[in-house]
Amino acid sequence: MAFQQAHPLVKREEFQVWTLNVDLEQSTATLTCDNGNYQIVFTKQISYTDFPMEEIKIYVADNVILLPSEY
C-alpha cells in the first residue's frame, strides 16, 4: 500500500479502501484499491501468500493508514 502511493491514480485519491482477497486453497490473493465509492484505481494479483484470513480491508485517509474500526 505504501509503495503504491506514488502511483498517479492512487496518489490523487484522498480516501482509499485497500482490500486483500485471499484464496486460502490456492494461496493466492488479489489486492485492490478503490476510492471509497467502489471505483477501482489499482489492482495487483499476488501469486503466493500465507495470509491466514480470506479478506482484510484497510483505509488510507489523508496519508494515514487505518483499520476500519479506527475510521
C-alpha positions, 0 to 999 in steps of 0.5 A: 500500500505504501509503495503504491502511493506514488502511483498517479491514480492512487496518489490523487485519491484522498480516501482509499479502501485497500482490500486483500482477497485471499484464496486460502486453497490456492494461496493466492490473493488479489489486492485492490484499491478503490476510492471509497465509492467502489471505483477501482484505481489499482489492482495487483494479483499476488501469486503466493501468500500465507495470509491466514484470513480470506479478506482484510480491508484497510483505509488510507485517509489523508496519508494515514493508514487505518483499520476500519474500526479506527475510521 
